[in-house]
Amino acid sequence: MDAEYKPIPLRCVLMTISMGVLLILFCAGPACTHKNRSFMFQVKPVTVLPPLAIPRLTTPQESSEKVPRIERPPWPPKESWLMLLKNSDRAPNGKKKSQEESLRPCRRGPIGPPAPATHHSYSPVLERKKLHHFLQLLSELLRRLNGERTEIHKYPLTLTPSTVHAAFICKLAQSSALEQGVQRELRQYQQAQEDGSFNRGAGLNLTIGRYTAPYSGLYAFNSRLNIGFQEHSPLDTTSGFLRAQVCIQSLCQKHLSLQQTSQISGAPHTLNVHGVLYLQEGQYVSVFLENRMSYPVVVEQGSEFSGVLLGQ
């Protein structure tokens, strides 16, 4: 009783029971007979197959007959480019969409009116209407500030033109004969009395036929000379010419002048001289006629000389 008691481990008990069960099954079962045991330990013969040989690749024998080679003509650059565009997946002028944009569902919104077209071209009519509307609003504002009664204008306001300070028109008072080979300054004018005539400012001397500029600036001049012939002049002569000039300070060769040259026959003719000259204050202009014909001519009564100040 004094000896210390030690319990047997559980694994040892389980191992002993397992070995006993296996020994009973091995000795007492039908598989433990002498016949079966001999069958179990009998070795069966195994047939060994020879190893398979690896086939060798041989080069094909060249045939004596030669295959004709088909030569294709070279493609022109234009046709090659067109075929490349035709077989290409993307459009030549379009932008390639990304994969996310192609997979994104297309949502159509409500169909509405089209957007107004944008025009960037300049329209003078539209600009004039805007200017008139602005002037109308400005005038109404000034009238309200002055305490006057405002009125609604049915039509847009018009711009007043600038005032012309110097202008004239005159005509020859009598006919004047001009011999061949002579250059003469035309004189003896008179004021035009018909409707439409004008005379602004001073500076016109009708007796000597000169106009003195009252202001420095650009002047537009016009001279219309009616040319006739005397009774004894030949009608079939066409040699020579007539030259009409508007000269500054009577110096047609030194200063710039307006001139017109014409070759006429025996029939009545009209010489027109017009243009723009710059005059200093105090300078004068006059009309000259030079006859280079083989017979005398006549400057008829009523020939005109006019001018107007354009600006400084």
Phi and psi in degrees as GROMACS dihedral restraints (atoms count N, CA, C in turn):
[ dihedral_restraints ]
;  ai    aj    ak    al  type     phi  dphi    fc
    3     4     5     6     1   -77.5    20    10
    4     5     6     7     1   -20.1    20    10
    6     7     8     9     1   -68.3    20    10
    7     8     9    10     1   142.8    20    10
    9    10    11    12     1   -77.3    20    10
   10    11    12    13     1   131.5    20    10
   12    13    14    15     1   -86.5    20    10
   13    14    15    16     1   131.0    20    10
   15    16    17    18     1  -120.8    20    10
   16    17    18    19     1   120.5    20    10
   18    19    20    21     1   -71.1    20    10
   19    20    21    22     1   147.6    20    10
   21    22    23    24     1   -77.9    20    10
   22    23    24    25     1   135.5    20    10
   24    25    26    27     1   -64.2    20    10
   25    26    27    28     1   147.8    20    10
   27    28    29    30     1   -68.0    20    10
   28    29    30    31     1   -31.6    20    10
   30    31    32    33     1   -69.2    20    10
   31    32    33    34     1   -33.0    20    10
   33    34    35    36     1   -67.6    20    10
   34    35    36    37     1   -38.6    20    10
   36    37    38    39     1   -64.9    20    10
   37    38    39    40     1   -44.6    20    10
   39    40    41    42     1   -66.3    20    10
   40    41    42    43     1   -36.9    20    10
   42    43    44    45     1   -66.6    20    10
   43    44    45    46     1   -38.1    20    10
   45    46    47    48     1   -67.3    20    10
   46    47    48    49     1   -40.4    20    10
   48    49    50    51     1   -67.6    20    10
   49    50    51    52     1   -38.3    20    10
   51    52    53    54     1   -66.9    20    10
   52    53    54    55     1   -39.0    20    10
   54    55    56    57     1   -69.2    20    10
   55    56    57    58     1   -33.4    20    10
   57    58    59    60     1   -69.4    20    10
   58    59    60    61     1   -41.0    20    10
   60    61    62    63     1   -64.4    20    10
   61    62    63    64     1   -39.8    20    10
   63    64    65    66     1   -67.9    20    10
   64    65    66    67     1   -36.6    20    10
   66    67    68    69     1   -67.9    20    10
   67    68    69    70     1   -37.4    20    10
   69    70    71    72     1   -67.0    20    10
   70    71    72    73     1   -42.7    20    10
   72    73    74    75     1   -67.6    20    10
   73    74    75    76     1   -31.2    20    10
   75    76    77    78     1   -77.9    20    10
   76    77    78    79     1   -33.2    20    10
   78    79    80    81     1   -95.1    20    10
   79    80    81    82     1   -38.0    20    10
   81    82    83    84     1   -94.7    20    10
   82    83    84    85     1   -12.4    20    10
   84    85    86    87     1   -78.8    20    10
   85    86    87    88     1   169.1    20    10
   87    88    89    90     1   -67.5    20    10
   88    89    90    91     1   -18.5    20    10
   90    91    92    93     1   -80.5    20    10
   91    92    93    94     1    -6.2    20    10
   93    94    95    96     1   -94.3    20    10
   94    95    96    97     1    11.6    20    10
   96    97    98    99     1   -71.5    20    10
   97    98    99   100     1   163.2    20    10
   99   100   101   102     1   -68.1    20    10
  100   101   102   103     1   -33.6    20    10
  102   103   104   105     1   -70.5    20    10
  103   104   105   106     1   -43.5    20    10
  105   106   107   108     1   -69.7    20    10
  106   107   108   109     1   -35.6    20    10
  108   109   110   111     1   -64.0    20    10
  109   110   111   112     1   -38.0    20    10
  111   112   113   114     1   -68.0    20    10
  112   113   114   115     1   -33.4    20    10
  114   115   116   117     1   -69.9    20    10
  115   116   117   118     1   -36.6    20    10
  117   118   119   120     1   -67.9    20    10
  118   119   120   121     1   -37.4    20    10
  120   121   122   123     1   -91.5    20    10
  121   122   123   124     1     8.8    20    10
  123   124   125   126     1   -79.9    20    10
  124   125   126   127     1   134.6    20    10
  126   127   128   129     1   -97.6    20    10
  127   128   129   130     1   123.7    20    10
  129   130   131   132     1   -87.6    20    10
  130   131   132   133     1   141.8    20    10
  132   133   134   135     1   -70.5    20    10
  133   134   135   136     1   143.5    20    10
  135   136   137   138     1  -115.9    20    10
  136   137   138   139     1   125.7    20    10
  138   139   140   141     1   -86.0    20    10
  139   140   141   142     1   130.3    20    10
  141   142   143   144     1  -104.0    20    10
  142   143   144   145     1   121.2    20    10
  144   145   146   147     1   -84.2    20    10
  145   146   147   148     1   145.0    20    10
  147   148   149   150     1   -67.1    20    10
  148   149   150   151     1   150.5    20    10
  150   151   152   153     1   -66.8    20    10
  151   152   153   154     1   143.0    20    10
  153   154   155   156     1   -74.8    20    10
  154   155   156   157     1   136.4    20    10
  156   157   158   159     1   -81.9    20    10
  157   158   159   160     1   140.7    20    10
  159   160   161   162     1   -79.6    20    10
  160   161   162   163     1   121.3    20    10
  162   163   164   165     1   -67.7    20    10
  163   164   165   166     1   144.0    20    10
  165   166   167   168     1   -95.3    20    10
  166   167   168   169     1   137.0    20    10
  168   169   170   171     1   -85.5    20    10
  169   170   171   172     1   125.8    20    10
  171   172   173   174     1  -109.9    20    10
  172   173   174   175     1   145.7    20    10
  174   175   176   177     1   -72.6    20    10
  175   176   177   178     1   140.3    20    10
  177   178   179   180     1   -66.8    20    10
  178   179   180   181     1   143.3    20    10
  180   181   182   183     1   -73.4    20    10
  181   182   183   184     1   133.6    20    10
  183   184   185   186     1   -73.8    20    10
  184   185   186   187     1   130.8    20    10
  186   187   188   189     1   -82.1    20    10
  187   188   189   190     1   150.3    20    10
  189   190   191   192     1   -70.6    20    10
  190   191   192   193     1   -24.3    20    10
  192   193   194   195     1   -83.7    20    10
  193   194   195   196     1   130.5    20    10
  195   196   197   198     1   -93.7    20    10
  196   197   198   199     1   131.8    20    10
  198   199   200   201     1   -80.2    20    10
  199   200   201   202     1   128.3    20    10
  201   202   203   204     1   -66.7    20    10
  202   203   204   205     1   134.9    20    10
  204   205   206   207     1   -93.3    20    10
  205   206   207   208     1   128.7    20    10
  207   208   209   210     1   -89.9    20    10
  208   209   210   211     1   120.4    20    10
  210   211   212   213     1   -96.1    20    10
  211   212   213   214     1   122.2    20    10
  213   214   215   216     1   -88.3    20    10
  214   215   216   217     1   140.9    20    10
  216   217   218   219     1   -68.3    20    10
  217   218   219   220     1   146.2    20    10
  219   220   221   222     1   -65.3    20    10
  220   221   222   223     1   141.3    20    10
  222   223   224   225     1   -77.3    20    10
  223   224   225   226     1   135.9    20    10
  225   226   227   228     1   -65.7    20    10
  226   227   228   229     1   152.5    20    10
  228   229   230   231     1   -60.7    20    10
  229   230   231   232     1   -36.8    20    10
  231   232   233   234     1   -66.0    20    10
  232   233   234   235     1   -46.3    20    10
  234   235   236   237     1   -67.2    20    10
  235   236   237   238     1   -35.9    20    10
  237   238   239   240     1   -63.0    20    10
  238   239   240   241     1   -40.8    20    10
  240   241   242   243     1   -68.4    20    10
  241   242   243   244     1   -40.4    20    10
  243   244   245   246     1   -65.2    20    10
  244   245   246   247     1   -39.6    20    10
  246   247   248   249     1   -67.1    20    10
  247   248   249   250     1   -36.2    20    10
  249   250   251   252     1   -64.8    20    10
  250   251   252   253     1   -41.2    20    10
  252   253   254   255     1   -67.7    20    10
  253   254   255   256     1   -35.0    20    10
  255   256   257   258     1   -68.7    20    10
  256   257   258   259     1   -40.1    20    10
  258   259   260   261     1   -90.7    20    10
  259   260   261   262     1     0.2    20    10
  261   262   263   264     1   -79.0    20    10
  262   263   264   265     1   148.7    20    10
  264   265   266   267     1   -78.3    20    10
  265   266   267   268     1   -25.1    20    10
  267   268   269   270     1  -104.1    20    10
  268   269   270   271     1   155.1    20    10
  270   271   272   273     1   -73.8    20    10
  271   272   273   274     1   147.5    20    10
  273   274   275   276     1   -69.0    20    10
  274   275   276   277     1   -32.2    20    10
  276   277   278   279     1  -107.2    20    10
  277   278   279   280     1    -5.7    20    10
  279   280   281   282     1   -92.0    20    10
  280   281   282   283     1   164.0    20    10
  282   283   284   285     1   -92.4    20    10
  283   284   285   286     1   138.4    20    10
  285   286   287   288     1   -77.2    20    10
  286   287   288   289     1   124.0    20    10
  288   289   290   291     1   -78.1    20    10
  289   290   291   292     1   147.5    20    10
  291   292   293   294     1   -75.6    20    10
  292   293   294   295     1   166.1    20    10
  294   295   296   297     1   -66.7    20    10
  295   296   297   298     1   -33.6    20    10
  297   298   299   300     1   -68.0    20    10
  298   299   300   301     1   -38.0    20    10
  300   301   302   303     1   -69.8    20    10
  301   302   303   304     1   -35.0    20    10
  303   304   305   306     1   -70.4    20    10
  304   305   306   307     1   -32.8    20    10
  306   307   308   309     1   -84.1    20    10
  307   308   309   310     1   -14.0    20    10
  309   310   311   312     1   -72.5    20    10
  310   311   312   313     1   131.6    20    10
  312   313   314   315     1   -68.9    20    10
  313   314   315   316     1   142.3    20    10
  315   316   317   318     1   -90.9    20    10
  316   317   318   319     1   117.9    20    10
  318   319   320   321     1  -105.8    20    10
  319   320   321   322     1   117.1    20    10
  321   322   323   324     1   -88.8    20    10
  322   323   324   325     1   130.7    20    10
  324   325   326   327     1   -90.6    20    10
  325   326   327   328     1  -176.8    20    10
  327   328   329   330     1   -68.6    20    10
  328   329   330   331     1   142.6    20    10
  330   331   332   333     1   -80.5    20    10
  331   332   333   334     1   120.5    20    10
  333   334   335   336     1  -122.1    20    10
  334   335   336   337     1  -174.4    20    10
  336   337   338   339     1   -67.8    20    10
  337   338   339   340     1   149.4    20    10
  339   340   341   342     1   -67.4    20    10
  340   341   342   343     1   154.7    20    10
  342   343   344   345     1   -69.0    20    10
  343   344   345   346     1   145.5    20    10
  345   346   347   348     1   -67.0    20    10
  346   347   348   349     1   142.5    20    10
  348   349   350   351     1   -72.8    20    10
  349   350   351   352     1   139.8    20    10
  351   352   353   354     1   -96.6    20    10
  352   353   354   355     1   123.6    20    10
  354   355   356   357     1  -116.2    20    10
  355   356   357   358     1   127.8    20    10
  357   358   359   360     1  -106.8    20    10
  358   359   360   361     1     6.4    20    10
  360   361   362   363     1   -75.7    20    10
  361   362   363   364     1   150.9    20    10
  363   364   365   366     1   -82.1    20    10
  364   365   366   367     1   129.2    20    10
  366   367   368   369     1  -116.9    20    10
  367   368   369   370     1   109.6    20    10
  369   370   371   372     1   -66.1    20    10
  370   371   372   373     1   -31.3    20    10
  372   373   374   375     1   -65.7    20    10
  373   374   375   376     1   -43.8    20    10
  375   376   377   378     1   -64.7    20    10
  376   377   378   379     1   -40.4    20    10
  378   379   380   381     1   -65.2    20    10
  379   380   381   382     1   -36.9    20    10
  381   382   383   384     1   -67.0    20    10
  382   383   384   385     1   -40.0    20    10
  384   385   386   387     1   -64.0    20    10
  385   386   387   388     1   -40.8    20    10
  387   388   389   390     1   -63.2    20    10
  388   389   390   391     1   -39.9    20    10
  390   391   392   393     1   -65.9    20    10
  391   392   393   394     1   -41.4    20    10
  393   394   395   396     1   -65.1    20    10
  394   395   396   397     1   -40.1    20    10
  396   397   398   399     1   -65.0    20    10
  397   398   399   400     1   -38.7    20    10
  399   400   401   402     1   -65.7    20    10
  400   401   402   403     1   -41.6    20    10
  402   403   404   405     1   -65.8    20    10
  403   404   405   406     1   -36.2    20    10
  405   406   407   408     1   -64.7    20    10
  406   407   408   409     1   -44.8    20    10
  408   409   410   411     1   -64.1    20    10
  409   410   411   412     1   -38.2    20    10
  411   412   413   414     1   -66.8    20    10
  412   413   414   415     1   -41.2    20    10
  414   415   416   417     1   -66.4    20    10
  415   416   417   418     1   -40.0    20    10
  417   418   419   420     1   -64.2    20    10
  418   419   420   421     1   -37.2    20    10
  420   421   422   423     1   -65.8    20    10
  421   422   423   424     1   -40.5    20    10
  423   424   425   426     1   -66.2    20    10
  424   425   426   427     1   -37.4    20    10
  426   427   428   429     1   -67.8    20    10
  427   428   429   430     1   -36.3    20    10
  429   430   431   432     1   -66.8    20    10
  430   431   432   433     1   -38.6    20    10
  432   433   434   435     1   -66.7    20    10
  433   434   435   436     1   -34.8    20    10
  435   436   437   438     1   -81.8    20    10
  436   437   438   439     1    -6.0    20    10
  438   439   440   441     1    82.4    20    10
  439   440   441   442     1    13.9    20    10
  441   442   443   444     1   -86.2    20    10
  442   443   444   445     1   166.7    20    10
  444   445   446   447     1   -79.2    20    10
  445   446   447   448     1   130.2    20    10
  447   448   449   450     1   -84.4    20    10
  448   449   450   451     1   141.7    20    10
  450   451   452   453     1  -122.9    20    10
  451   452   453   454     1   146.4    20    10
  453   454   455   456     1   -87.9    20    10
  454   455   456   457     1   120.4    20    10
  456   457   458   459     1   -87.1    20    10
  457   458   459   460     1   127.6    20    10
  459   460   461   462     1   -78.0    20    10
  460   461   462   463     1   -26.1    20    10
  462   463   464   465     1  -122.4    20    10
  463   464   465   466     1   150.7    20    10
  465   466   467   468     1   -66.9    20    10
  466   467   468   469     1   153.5    20    10
  468   469   470   471     1   -71.6    20    10
  469   470   471   472     1   146.6    20    10
  471   472   473   474     1  -106.0    20    10
  472   473   474   475     1   148.6    20    10
  474   475   476   477     1   -81.7    20    10
  475   476   477   478     1   134.0    20    10
  477   478   479   480     1   -77.4    20    10
  478   479   480   481     1   133.2    20    10
  480   481   482   483     1   -71.6    20    10
  481   482   483   484     1   161.6    20    10
  483   484   485   486     1   -73.6    20    10
  484   485   486   487     1   152.5    20    10
  486   487   488   489     1   -81.5    20    10
  487   488   489   490     1   136.4    20    10
  489   490   491   492     1   -90.3    20    10
  490   491   492   493     1   120.8    20    10
  492   493   494   495     1   -94.6    20    10
  493   494   495   496     1   -18.4    20    10
  495   496   497   498     1  -144.5    20    10
  496   497   498   499     1   122.7    20    10
  498   499   500   501     1  -165.1    20    10
  499   500   501   502     1   153.2    20    10
  501   502   503   504     1  -158.5    20    10
  502   503   504   505     1   160.0    20    10
  504   505   506   507     1  -151.7    20    10
  505   506   507   508     1   136.1    20    10
  507   508   509   510     1  -146.6    20    10
  508   509   510   511     1   164.3    20    10
  510   511   512   513     1  -132.3    20    10
  511   512   513   514     1   154.7    20    10
  513   514   515   516     1   -66.3    20    10
  514   515   516   517     1   132.7    20    10
  516   517   518   519     1   -78.1    20    10
  517   518   519   520     1   -25.4    20    10
  519   520   521   522     1  -152.4    20    10
  520   521   522   523     1   160.0    20    10
  522   523   524   525     1   -73.1    20    10
  523   524   525   526     1   152.3    20    10
  525   526   527   528     1  -136.5    20    10
  526   527   528   529     1   128.8    20    10
  528   529   530   531     1   -87.0    20    10
  529   530   531   532     1   144.3    20    10
  531   532   533   534     1  -131.5    20    10
  532   533   534   535     1   117.3    20    10
  534   535   536   537     1   -73.6    20    10
  535   536   537   538     1   165.9    20    10
  537   538   539   540     1   -70.6    20    10
  538   539   540   541     1   141.6    20    10
  540   541   542   543     1    77.1    20    10
  541   542   543   544     1    18.1    20    10
  543   544   545   546     1  -120.3    20    10
  544   545   546   547     1   140.2    20    10
  546   547   548   549     1  -114.9    20    10
  547   548   549   550     1   127.5    20    10
  549   550   551   552     1  -135.9    20    10
  550   551   552   553     1   145.5    20    10
  552   553   554   555     1   -86.5    20    10
  553   554   555   556     1   125.9    20    10
  555   556   557   558     1   -76.8    20    10
  556   557   558   559     1   137.5    20    10
  558   559   560   561     1  -136.8    20    10
  559   560   561   562     1  -175.3    20    10
  561   562   563   564     1    61.1    20    10
  562   563   564   565     1    71.0    20    10
  564   565   566   567     1  -101.6    20    10
  565   566   567   568     1   171.9    20    10
  567   568   569   570     1  -145.7    20    10
  568   569   570   571     1   157.6    20    10
  570   571   572   573     1   -71.4    20    10
  571   572   573   574     1   140.6    20    10
  573   574   575   576     1   -77.8    20    10
  574   575   576   577     1   136.0    20    10
  576   577   578   579     1  -107.7    20    10
  577   578   579   580     1    -1.2    20    10
  579   580   581   582     1   -76.7    20    10
  580   581   582   583     1   164.8    20    10
  582   583   584   585     1   -65.2    20    10
  583   584   585   586     1   136.2    20    10
  585   586   587   588     1   100.7    20    10
  586   587   588   589     1    -8.6    20    10
  588   589   590   591     1   -73.9    20    10
  589   590   591   592     1   158.3    20    10
  591   592   593   594     1  -151.2    20    10
  592   593   594   595     1   154.3    20    10
  594   595   596   597     1  -158.7    20    10
  595   596   597   598     1   107.8    20    10
  597   598   599   600     1  -118.3    20    10
  598   599   600   601     1   128.5    20    10
  600   601   602   603     1    79.7    20    10
  601   602   603   604     1   178.3    20    10
  603   604   605   606     1  -104.4    20    10
  604   605   606   607     1   172.7    20    10
  606   607   608   609     1   124.5    20    10
  607   608   609   610     1   -10.7    20    10
  609   610   611   612     1   -94.6    20    10
  610   611   612   613     1   124.5    20    10
  612   613   614   615     1  -110.0    20    10
  613   614   615   616     1   106.8    20    10
  615   616   617   618     1   -72.7    20    10
  616   617   618   619     1   -27.3    20    10
  618   619   620   621     1   -70.8    20    10
  619   620   621   622     1   -50.2    20    10
  621   622   623   624     1   -93.3    20    10
  622   623   624   625     1    -5.6    20    10
  624   625   626   627     1    72.8    20    10
  625   626   627   628     1    35.7    20    10
  627   628   629   630     1  -123.5    20    10
  628   629   630   631     1   144.7    20    10
  630   631   632   633     1  -117.5    20    10
  631   632   633   634     1   121.2    20    10
  633   634   635   636     1   -97.1    20    10
  634   635   636   637     1   129.5    20    10
  636   637   638   639     1   -72.0    20    10
  637   638   639   640     1   121.7    20    10
  639   640   641   642     1   -77.8    20    10
  640   641   642   643     1   -20.0    20    10
  642   643   644   645     1  -135.5    20    10
  643   644   645   646     1   154.3    20    10
  645   646   647   648     1   -81.7    20    10
  646   647   648   649     1   132.4    20    10
  648   649   650   651     1   167.1    20    10
  649   650   651   652     1  -168.5    20    10
  651   652   653   654     1   -92.6    20    10
  652   653   654   655     1   129.8    20    10
  654   655   656   657     1  -123.0    20    10
  655   656   657   658     1   138.5    20    10
  657   658   659   660     1  -103.4    20    10
  658   659   660   661     1   125.9    20    10
  660   661   662   663     1  -119.5    20    10
  661   662   663   664     1   151.8    20    10
  663   664   665   666     1  -145.8    20    10
  664   665   666   667     1   134.4    20    10
  666   667   668   669     1  -132.7    20    10
  667   668   669   670     1   127.1    20    10
  669   670   671   672     1  -121.8    20    10
  670   671   672   673     1   110.4    20    10
  672   673   674   675     1  -108.5    20    10
  673   674   675   676     1   125.6    20    10
  675   676   677   678     1   -93.2    20    10
  676   677   678   679     1   117.4    20    10
  678   679   680   681     1  -102.1    20    10
  679   680   681   682     1   128.6    20    10
  681   682   683   684     1  -125.6    20    10
  682   683   684   685     1  -176.5    20    10
  684   685   686   687     1  -134.9    20    10
  685   686   687   688     1   155.0    20    10
  687   688   689   690     1   -77.7    20    10
  688   689   690   691     1   168.6    20    10
  690   691   692   693     1   -68.8    20    10
  691   692   693   694     1   -35.3    20    10
  693   694   695   696     1   -88.1    20    10
  694   695   696   697     1     6.1    20    10
  696   697   698   699     1   -78.2    20    10
  697   698   699   700     1   141.4    20    10
  699   700   701   702     1   -69.8    20    10
  700   701   702   703     1   146.0    20    10
  702   703   704   705     1   -99.2    20    10
  703   704   705   706     1    -8.6    20    10
  705   706   707   708     1  -107.5    20    10
  706   707   708   709     1     9.7    20    10
  708   709   710   711     1   -91.3    20    10
  709   710   711   712     1   128.9    20    10
  711   712   713   714     1  -123.9    20    10
  712   713   714   715     1    11.8    20    10
  714   715   716   717     1   -82.0    20    10
  715   716   717   718     1   147.8    20    10
  717   718   719   720     1    88.9    20    10
  718   719   720   721     1  -175.0    20    10
  720   721   722   723     1  -155.7    20    10
  721   722   723   724     1   169.1    20    10
  723   724   725   726     1  -118.3    20    10
  724   725   726   727     1   141.0    20    10
  726   727   728   729     1  -129.8    20    10
  727   728   729   730     1   122.0    20    10
  729   730   731   732     1  -109.6    20    10
  730   731   732   733     1   138.0    20    10
  732   733   734   735     1  -139.6    20    10
  733   734   735   736     1   147.4    20    10
  735   736   737   738     1  -112.3    20    10
  736   737   738   739     1   109.7    20    10
  738   739   740   741     1  -112.8    20    10
  739   740   741   742     1   153.9    20    10
  741   742   743   744     1   -97.5    20    10
  742   743   744   745     1   128.2    20    10
  744   745   746   747     1    57.2    20    10
  745   746   747   748     1    25.0    20    10
  747   748   749   750     1    63.2    20    10
  748   749   750   751     1    19.1    20    10
  750   751   752   753     1  -110.4    20    10
  751   752   753   754     1    82.8    20    10
  753   754   755   756     1   -72.4    20    10
  754   755   756   757     1   -26.9    20    10
  756   757   758   759     1   -89.6    20    10
  757   758   759   760     1   -26.4    20    10
  759   760   761   762     1   -87.5    20    10
  760   761   762   763     1   -47.6    20    10
  762   763   764   765     1   -95.2    20    10
  763   764   765   766     1   166.6    20    10
  765   766   767   768     1   -68.6    20    10
  766   767   768   769     1   135.4    20    10
  768   769   770   771     1  -134.8    20    10
  769   770   771   772     1   157.0    20    10
  771   772   773   774     1   -96.5    20    10
  772   773   774   775     1   129.1    20    10
  774   775   776   777     1  -143.9    20    10
  775   776   777   778     1   156.8    20    10
  777   778   779   780     1  -143.8    20    10
  778   779   780   781     1   126.3    20    10
  780   781   782   783     1  -113.5    20    10
  781   782   783   784     1   136.2    20    10
  783   784   785   786     1  -146.2    20    10
  784   785   786   787     1   142.1    20    10
  786   787   788   789     1  -105.6    20    10
  787   788   789   790     1   117.8    20    10
  789   790   791   792     1  -118.9    20    10
  790   791   792   793     1   162.5    20    10
  792   793   794   795     1  -100.7    20    10
  793   794   795   796     1  -161.0    20    10
  795   796   797   798     1   -75.4    20    10
  796   797   798   799     1    -7.6    20    10
  798   799   800   801     1   -79.8    20    10
  799   800   801   802     1   156.0    20    10
  801   802   803   804     1   -59.8    20    10
  802   803   804   805     1   148.0    20    10
  804   805   806   807     1  -142.7    20    10
  805   806   807   808     1   160.2    20    10
  807   808   809   810     1  -127.5    20    10
  808   809   810   811     1   129.4    20    10
  810   811   812   813     1  -106.0    20    10
  811   812   813   814     1   125.5    20    10
  813   814   815   816     1  -115.1    20    10
  814   815   816   817     1   125.9    20    10
  816   817   818   819     1  -123.9    20    10
  817   818   819   820     1   125.1    20    10
  819   820   821   822     1  -149.5    20    10
  820   821   822   823     1   152.6    20    10
  822   823   824   825     1   167.0    20    10
  823   824   825   826     1  -172.9    20    10
  825   826   827   828     1  -122.1    20    10
  826   827   828   829     1   134.5    20    10
  828   829   830   831     1  -130.1    20    10
  829   830   831   832     1   150.7    20    10
  831   832   833   834     1  -101.0    20    10
  832   833   834   835     1   124.0    20    10
  834   835   836   837     1  -117.9    20    10
  835   836   837   838     1   138.8    20    10
  837   838   839   840     1   -81.3    20    10
  838   839   840   841     1   156.9    20    10
  840   841   842   843     1   -62.1    20    10
  841   842   843   844     1   124.1    20    10
  843   844   845   846     1   102.7    20    10
  844   845   846   847     1   -15.2    20    10
  846   847   848   849     1   -78.1    20    10
  847   848   849   850     1   149.5    20    10
  849   850   851   852     1  -121.6    20    10
  850   851   852   853     1   160.0    20    10
  852   853   854   855     1  -129.4    20    10
  853   854   855   856     1   154.5    20    10
  855   856   857   858     1  -154.0    20    10
  856   857   858   859     1   168.4    20    10
  858   859   860   861     1  -103.9    20    10
  859   860   861   862     1   132.4    20    10
  861   862   863   864     1  -120.2    20    10
  862   863   864   865     1   145.9    20    10
  864   865   866   867     1  -130.1    20    10
  865   866   867   868     1   128.8    20    10
  867   868   869   870     1  -115.7    20    10
  868   869   870   871     1   128.3    20    10
  870   871   872   873     1  -104.3    20    10
  871   872   873   874     1   110.7    20    10
  873   874   875   876     1  -111.6    20    10
  874   875   876   877     1    22.5    20    10
  876   877   878   879     1   -86.1    20    10
  877   878   879   880     1   171.1    20    10
  879   880   881   882     1   -90.4    20    10
  880   881   882   883     1     8.6    20    10
  882   883   884   885     1  -151.1    20    10
  883   884   885   886     1   158.0    20    10
  885   886   887   888     1   -72.0    20    10
  886   887   888   889     1   155.5    20    10
  888   889   890   891     1  -126.8    20    10
  889   890   891   892     1   169.1    20    10
  891   892   893   894     1  -127.9    20    10
  892   893   894   895     1   128.2    20    10
  894   895   896   897     1   -89.0    20    10
  895   896   897   898     1   110.6    20    10
  897   898   899   900     1   -76.2    20    10
  898   899   900   901     1   159.4    20    10
  900   901   902   903     1   -67.0    20    10
  901   902   903   904     1   142.0    20    10
  903   904   905   906     1    98.5    20    10
  904   905   906   907     1    -2.2    20    10
  906   907   908   909     1   -63.5    20    10
  907   908   909   910     1   140.9    20    10
  909   910   911   912     1  -106.5    20    10
  910   911   912   913     1   153.1    20    10
  912   913   914   915     1  -143.7    20    10
  913   914   915   916     1   123.4    20    10
  915   916   917   918     1  -142.6    20    10
  916   917   918   919     1   161.3    20    10
  918   919   920   921     1  -161.2    20    10
  919   920   921   922     1   159.1    20    10
  921   922   923   924     1  -151.4    20    10
  922   923   924   925     1   142.2    20    10
  924   925   926   927     1   -79.8    20    10
  925   926   927   928     1   120.9    20    10
  927   928   929   930     1   -85.2    20    10
  928   929   930   931     1   -40.4    20    10
  930   931   932   933     1   165.2    20    10
  931   932   933   934     1   168.7    20    10
